[in-house]
Amino acid sequence: MAFWNYPFRASRRGTARTWTGHLAIEPIKRITAVLSHGVRPEAVPESATLLPVAEPPPADEVQRVLFWEALARRRRDRPDSVTLDTPSVLYVPYWIGYLRGRNWDLCPVDATTGKIDLAIKDALVEALGALDRVSAEEATITPGGESKP
């Protein structure tokens, strides 16, 4: 699943302290996560099937989300300013489980933590639909009627 990764720096006037970190935003449903300071992304294997990347959210929305959701929890030393660096795409691996009851259902599992992540389900379904549409648009039909990728 593609997230936009925003490195940030936050500071408070009157102190020399600055905070650095990364804010990951899933661009379809705007699900956010503040990444741990020591997180180092790994390279994506060439054989991996990657979902399409949606457009990043506007910078003012990212700053608002970062300030209120991530940094507003600091009560005594809230930052006065937040600076965003250039975003990059961050792929978070998910396993998709299928559940069968009265109907079929998807169960997304974060492959980095092993935890079920139902909050990302709608965005994952939408991204899989976009992948299917992209695959259909890239296919060409030959005069013999065969479809080629």
Residue, then its C-alpha position, 0 to 999 in steps of 0.5 A: m500500500a502506498f503512503w506519502n512519507y513527509p519528513f518534518r521538523a518542528s520547533r518552539r520559539g524560545t527553546a533550542r529544541t527541535w523535533t524531527g520525524h516522518l508523517a506517513i499519509e495514505p492518500i485515498k482515505r487520508i489515514t495517517a501514521v507518525l513513524s518512529h525516529g529510527v525507522r529505515p525503509e527497505a528497498v522494494p523487490e523488483s518482483a513485487t506487485l505495487l499498487p498505484v500511487a494516488e496524488p499527494p494531499p495538499a501541503d496545507e492539509v499535511q501541515r494541519v494533520l501533522f500539527w493537530e494529530a501528531l504534535a498537539r499531544r505534546r502538552r507542555d512544549r507544543p511546537d509553534s512551527v512545522t516545516l515539511d521536507t520533500p515527500s517521497v512514496l513509502y510502500v507498506p506491505y500488507w497481507i490480504g486474508y479472505l474470510r468466508g461467512r455469509n459473504w466473502d470479506l477481506c482482512p488486511v494484515d500489516a506485514t511489518t507488525g502482523k496486526i490486523d488493520l481494518a482501518i486501511k481496508d476501504a483504501l486497500v479495496e480502492a487501490l486494488g480496483a485502481l490496479d485492475r483499471v490500470s492493468a485493463e488500460e495497459a492491455t492491448i488487443t491484437p488483430g487476432g483478438e488476443s489480449k497482451p499485457 
